[in-house]
């Protein structure tokens, strides 16, 4: 009899051991996977009964926090200055998926990320039934720079991005029109659905993050920086190399001609240097140069600047693109940022950052640190090099050419007293009769600090068909740089 009891006892002990191993495996090893599973409705609803941690910017400015309330959800998410930071924070809602950093940093903010609690603390929670306390996320945004970019755009549609060229930290990320995420964070599902439907049906597309996604833009003449870099990197051109610059450039295989802005003349002689062509943004010179270089060489240079790459900052960044399989005429148009070139403002800011940073392109990022419930740093985003699109020598040449654009050319209105500023403007044509999208990309340097930026204003902004990058976007770039270096 004792033998049978011992056997049963051993079997029961083995079963309990197996159960303990299974529970531990699920609790610790598979917890993250199970929490992330979209079918786990319990995780979704439980998340609204937890004290979700804050999101804050440089200097401690709070972008999002939670307040305790007396309803079924326990905590209300509050977005401080919601529209200003909506492209950064995104939102959490009781009726659907989150967006922005609320989505990408969800587990940190809920306090369930594997990086936050130690195994012993998680074991304690298992036995006590205590809910994890939310961690915090510190972003790289500089509130003063963000506000300056927001104010500069005013009521016009467009976007602005500013980043530290030496670290990749994103200092401003503005998209207009924006929306108030507080309207989507209320605890009344019907009200949330109505607010979201109104935003989704708005023809101005306020839910688009124009800085990093949405419908991408034609870069216009700002893309001439990429073509100039390709020319310098080819070894066949210098700043003083002479380019063909006719009043009208014949496009091969076509009866059409490429002309300059306002059908103006770039040079009486029909030839000009690469540096001078960039200074006055000569279309025919860069169209000719694009055909001389060929689409493959320009495409390779664009890729080295980050075009075509999937980027996470950790928000998803829609890849910018340079078209392929073009004929000569199309290549000429693509070389001046027209045809089917498609970019985000972040991508063009990255081009400028690499030029201003000696040819080194740093990985752009929006999160500086992740912190535990006591606000101690548990993860710090490293400063990493994404690539070297051009040599230090060629970066220096192109940097000087951008300085010349501000000193003598189309970027004069980007000047900032006491700050070294280089820029390139762009006026991207749309369909016939429609106003252009206007650009300025620039860098500012003072006492060793280098900040790159890109500003795009849709449909010429308040100037409409008369708008240009130099008249509309360049003063905005100057306003942002003043906020950086004030």
Order of alpha helices (4+ residues) and beta strands (2+ residues): alpha-alpha-alpha-beta-beta-beta-alpha-alpha-alpha-alpha-beta-alpha-beta-beta-alpha-alpha-beta-beta-beta-beta-alpha-alpha-alpha-beta-beta-alpha-alpha-beta-beta-beta-beta-alpha-beta-beta-beta-alpha
